[in-house]
Every structure is written in C-alpha cells, then in structure tokens.
Amino acid sequence: MRLVFAGTPEVAVPALDALLASDRHEVVAVVTRPDAPAGRGRHMVASPVAQRAREAEIEVLRPERPRDPAFLARLAEIAPDCCPVVAYGALLPRAALDIPRHGWVNLHFSLLPAWRGAAPVQHAVLAGDDMTGASTFLIEESLDSGPVYGVLTERVRPTDTSGDLLTRLAFAGAGLLAATMDGIEDGTLDAAPQPADGVSFAPKITVEDARIDWTAPALRVDRVVRGCAPAPGAWTTFRGERLKVRTAELAPEHTEAAPGELVAGKKAVHAGTGSHAVRLLWVQPQGKKPMQAADWARGVRIQPGETLGV
C-alpha cells in the first residue's frame, strides 16, 4: 500500500522505520508538526520524524493545522491507501480522515478502551497498573474510540518510569503497526468495536500534577516520581525553591519520618511520606544540573527537621 505516515516525537520513529523497512508498503510522505524552538538557544528544530523522513528522502508535510486547505489538497494529490499514525499531536478533521481509502490507523500505547488520551503510559504508571500494552485502531472524530485492529500486552515493571515503558512499547508497537498494515492490505484483518465497559481517560500530565504530596503514602509518591519521568518531572520545594526529584525508591517500611521530613546520612537521603519513607536517588535543584541526592544533601547542609514541600 501507499502510506503517508503521521507522527512527531522520537517515540514515533521506530514505527516509521518498521514501515520503511517493509517490502509490502511504500511510505511516500510523512505528516508531522511544524518545526519548534528547542534547546537553550531556542533555535527552530525539525521533529524527530521529519529528520528521519529527510534521511529517507521522502516528502515532509508540516501543516500548522490539518484542516489547512493546502495540506488537504496535497494529501489528496498523493492519494495514500492508508495513513498510519503514532503520536502525531493534532486532531484530524473529517476532511482529512476521508482521503485515504483505508482511513487513518493509530498506534496507541494502551489496551483500549483504557487510557484514551494524550498520556496513556504516564497514567498507567501513576495508577499502578500491572499490565498495559498497545492497540492499533481506526481513527474516528471522537477521542481514541475507533474500532481496534490489534493489541499487544506489556508488563509494567515495579521500577519502570514512563520513559522506560514507553520505549519498550514504541519498539514492540512498531511491529504491531506494520502487521496491521499487512492485514488491512490482505483483507484478513477486521476492526472490532471497543467494549463499552472499562473506558478511562489519560489527559496530558501538567506540571501541577507532577508536584509531590508528601502526605500521600510512599507507594503513591513512588508512582508520581516514576510516572512523571522523564517529563514533566516530579518536583517539590526546598527552602522556597523548586527541587525536582528525578529518581527515588521505596525504603524499607521501618524507615520512618514525618511527611516531607529529610533524613540525611552519609550515603543516603530519605524523605518521609504519609506511610514510610522513600529514598531520594537523583535530584535537580532549580537552575542546576541533576545530581545524586547524597551530594546535594551535603552541599545544602540539611538541618535536623527540615522538610520538603513547605
């Protein structure tokens, strides 16, 4: 089939690579978000998908909005059979959905209908799910509600960050998306409606969502740190300034301290929660680079009874 691939961030590149490597399909163009400022110099940078497409010498479409007439006209000229999608980042209007004869097929990183929305992996970690996965489905105008072609499952490991889990799903999901394209071309794959039960939503994680509540149980604090890594990054405050908690781990249950209270030893720094303490591993003070928590604690000379989050 002639394919136009839609995607933007690094997590979409494995799927694009899988389709480029297929001997059954031809990726004739990609659709991605416009170049955006990045880095300290805020220079305009092409998306990872655009950069990969340029390496593969295929056309790159960067509409400001997918409803732009010039974009819709060019897509109609290309006349793709199907448009596979991974983390494109913009809502598709009916006028775009109607162009490919097999529609737009999204690779979504959850077991639909669970965690529909922008941040399914983060919400799976935050919720403490033991199992998640990926689904391919036919895009409709409503949010992630279309019929499903295929699924794969992935165990959520106790120490997984969202970044860890998303990386595994991106590579496993690439194979699922390629297999879905094969099945659509063969006519051997039918999409099944999503069940009405089990629907949950995964809106984008905000900076405020990533703020650590030290009165919550240790298990919840651990999930917030892992679920918000690498972005937006769990955070708290110390002496009136923001402090990011990059990594932490559950301490033995007998390790106790008041919520937010810091207990610094020579090699370990613990913070109290609503149950037992967590051990801080890597932190990032405001305006500085990440550092080991023990080094940070020695530098700031934590006083007895000092508390995070005040």
C-alpha positions in Angstrom: 0.0 0.0 0.0 1.0 3.6 -0.5 1.3 5.1 3.0 1.5 8.6 4.5 2.9 8.3 8.0 1.9 10.8 10.6 3.9 11.3 13.8 6.1 13.8 15.6 8.3 12.8 18.6 11.1 10.3 18.9 8.7 7.6 20.1 7.2 7.5 16.6 10.4 6.8 14.8 10.6 3.0 15.4 7.2 2.6 13.7 8.3 4.8 10.8 11.4 2.7 10.5 9.4 -0.6 10.5 7.2 0.7 7.7 10.2 2.0 5.7 11.7 -1.5 6.0 8.6 -3.3 4.8 8.8 -4.8 1.3 5.0 -4.7 1.1 4.3 -1.0 1.6 5.7 2.3 0.3 5.9 5.3 2.7 5.6 8.2 0.2 5.4 11.1 2.7 5.2 11.9 6.4 2.9 14.4 8.2 4.4 16.0 11.3 4.1 19.0 13.5 5.9 22.2 12.4 9.5 22.9 13.5 9.6 24.2 17.1 12.2 26.0 19.2 14.4 23.8 21.3 17.5 23.9 23.5 19.0 26.9 25.3 19.3 28.9 22.1 15.7 28.2 21.3 16.6 27.5 17.7 13.9 26.1 15.4 14.3 22.3 15.1 12.6 19.8 12.9 10.7 17.0 14.7 12.4 13.6 15.0 10.0 12.2 12.4 10.8 15.0 10.0 14.5 14.4 10.5 14.1 10.6 9.8 12.0 11.3 6.7 14.6 13.6 5.4 17.3 10.9 5.8 15.0 8.5 3.9 14.4 11.2 1.2 10.7 11.2 1.4 8.3 14.2 1.4 7.6 16.0 4.7 4.3 17.8 5.2 4.2 20.2 8.2 0.7 21.8 8.3 0.0 24.4 11.0 -3.4 22.7 11.2 -4.5 19.5 9.5 -7.6 21.3 8.2 -5.4 23.8 6.1 -6.7 23.6 2.5 -3.2 23.4 1.0 -2.4 20.4 3.2 -5.7 18.7 2.3 -5.2 19.3 -1.4 -1.6 17.9 -1.3 -2.8 14.8 0.7 -5.5 14.2 -1.9 -2.9 14.5 -4.7 -0.7 11.9 -3.0 -3.7 9.6 -2.7 -2.5 7.3 0.0 -4.2 4.0 0.6 -3.8 4.4 4.4 -2.3 6.8 6.9 -0.6 5.1 9.9 -0.3 7.4 12.9 1.9 7.4 16.0 1.8 10.4 18.4 1.1 13.0 15.7 -0.1 15.6 18.2 -3.1 17.2 16.4 -6.7 16.4 15.9 -7.7 15.3 12.4 -10.8 16.8 10.7 -13.3 14.7 8.8 -11.9 16.2 5.5 -8.5 14.6 6.2 -9.9 11.3 7.6 -11.9 10.7 4.4 -8.9 10.9 2.0 -7.2 7.5 2.3 -9.4 4.6 1.3 -8.4 2.6 4.4 -8.5 5.6 6.7 -6.0 6.7 9.4 -4.8 3.9 11.7 -3.4 4.9 15.0 -0.9 3.1 17.2 -2.0 4.0 20.8 0.0 3.0 23.8 -2.7 1.4 26.0 -5.1 -1.5 25.9 -8.1 0.3 24.7 -10.6 1.4 25.9 -8.4 2.0 28.9 -6.4 5.3 29.0 -7.8 7.1 26.0 -6.0 10.4 25.5 -2.6 12.1 25.3 -0.7 10.4 28.2 -1.7 6.7 28.4 1.7 5.4 29.6 2.1 8.0 32.3 -1.4 7.3 33.7 -0.8 3.6 33.6 2.3 4.1 35.9 0.5 6.6 38.1 -2.4 4.2 38.6 -0.2 1.3 39.5 -1.3 -0.9 36.6 0.4 -4.3 36.4 -0.3 -4.7 32.7 -0.6 -2.3 29.8 0.1 -2.6 26.1 -0.6 -1.1 22.7 -3.5 -1.0 20.3 -4.0 -0.2 16.6 -7.4 1.3 15.8 -9.2 3.2 13.1 -9.3 6.8 13.9 -12.7 8.5 14.3 -13.5 12.1 15.1 -14.1 11.2 18.8 -11.2 10.6 21.1 -9.5 7.2 20.7 -12.8 5.5 20.3 -12.5 3.8 17.0 -12.6 0.0 16.3 -9.5 -1.9 17.2 -7.4 -4.0 14.7 -4.8 -5.5 17.0 -3.3 -5.4 20.5 -0.2 -6.4 22.3 0.4 -6.6 26.1 3.4 -5.4 28.1 4.0 -5.9 31.8 4.6 -2.8 33.9 7.7 -3.5 36.0 7.9 -2.2 39.6 10.7 0.2 38.8 9.5 1.3 35.4 9.5 5.0 34.6 7.1 6.3 32.0 10.1 6.7 29.7 11.2 3.1 30.2 7.8 1.7 29.5 7.2 4.0 26.5 10.5 3.0 24.9 9.6 -0.7 25.1 6.1 -0.1 23.7 7.4 2.0 20.9 9.5 -0.8 19.6 7.0 -3.6 20.2 4.2 -1.4 18.8 6.2 -0.8 15.6 5.8 -4.4 14.7 2.1 -4.4 15.6 1.5 -1.4 13.3 3.4 -3.0 10.4 1.4 -6.2 10.9 -1.8 -4.2 11.0 -0.9 -2.6 7.6 -0.3 -6.1 6.2 -3.6 -7.4 7.4 -5.5 -4.4 6.1 -3.9 -4.9 2.6 -4.6 -8.6 2.7 -8.2 -8.1 3.7 -7.6 -10.6 6.6 -7.9 -8.1 9.4 -11.2 -6.7 10.6 -11.5 -3.9 13.3 -13.7 -4.8 16.3 -15.6 -2.1 18.2 -14.2 -1.2 21.6 -16.2 -2.5 24.6 -18.4 0.0 26.4 -17.0 -1.0 29.8 -13.6 -0.2 31.0 -13.2 3.3 29.4 -10.7 5.6 31.2 -9.0 8.8 30.1 -5.5 9.9 30.2 -5.2 13.7 29.8 -1.8 15.4 29.4 0.2 15.5 32.7 0.6 19.0 33.9 3.4 20.5 36.0 1.0 20.8 38.9 0.1 17.1 38.5 3.8 16.3 39.0 4.0 18.1 42.4 4.7 15.5 45.1 2.3 15.4 48.0 4.4 14.2 50.9 1.3 13.3 53.0 0.4 10.6 50.4 1.6 7.1 51.1 5.1 6.1 49.9 3.6 3.9 47.1 1.9 7.0 45.7 5.0 9.2 45.9 7.0 6.5 44.1 4.4 6.3 41.3 4.4 10.1 40.9 8.2 10.1 40.6 8.2 7.2 38.1 5.1 8.3 36.2 6.4 11.8 35.6 9.8 10.7 34.4 11.4 12.0 32.3 8.8 14.7 31.7 7.5 16.9 33.2 9.5 15.6 36.1 8.2 15.2 39.7 9.0 18.1 41.9 8.7 19.6 45.3 10.2 22.7 47.1 13.1 23.1 49.5 13.9 26.4 51.2 11.4 28.1 49.0 12.9 26.9 45.6 11.8 24.2 43.3 13.6 20.8 43.6 13.0 18.1 41.0 13.1 14.5 42.2 14.5 12.6 39.2 14.6 9.2 40.8 13.6 7.7 44.1 12.9 4.2 45.5 10.8 2.7 48.2 12.7 2.4 51.5 12.1 -0.4 54.0 8.9 0.0 55.8 10.6 0.6 59.1 12.2 3.7 57.7 10.0 6.4 59.2 9.9 10.2 59.2 7.3 12.9 59.2 5.7 13.7 55.8 8.4 15.6 53.8 11.0 15.4 56.6 14.5 14.9 55.3 16.8 12.4 57.0 20.3 12.6 55.5 23.0 10.1 56.2 26.5 9.8 54.7 25.3 7.7 51.7 21.5 8.0 51.7 18.8 10.7 51.9 15.3 9.7 52.9 12.1 11.8 52.8 9.1 11.0 54.9 5.6 10.3 53.4 2.2 9.6 54.8 3.3 6.0 55.4 7.0 5.2 55.4 10.0 7.0 53.9 11.3 6.9 50.3 14.9 7.2 49.4 15.9 10.0 47.1 18.4 9.0 44.5 18.8 11.8 42.0 17.5 15.4 42.4 17.8 18.6 40.4 17.9 21.9 42.3 16.4 24.9 40.5 18.8 26.2 37.8 21.3 23.4 38.2 22.1 20.0 36.7 20.8 16.7 38.2 23.0 15.3 40.9 23.0 12.4 43.4 20.8 13.2 46.3 23.6 12.5 48.8 25.8 15.0 47.1 23.0 17.6 47.1 22.3 17.0 50.8 26.0 17.5 51.7 26.1 20.7 49.7 23.0 22.3 51.3 23.8 21.0 54.8 20.4 19.8 55.7 19.4 20.7 59.3 17.5 18.3 61.6 13.7 18.6 61.0 14.0 20.3 57.6 11.1 19.4 55.4 10.3 19.3 51.7 7.2 20.8 50.2 6.8 23.7 52.7 
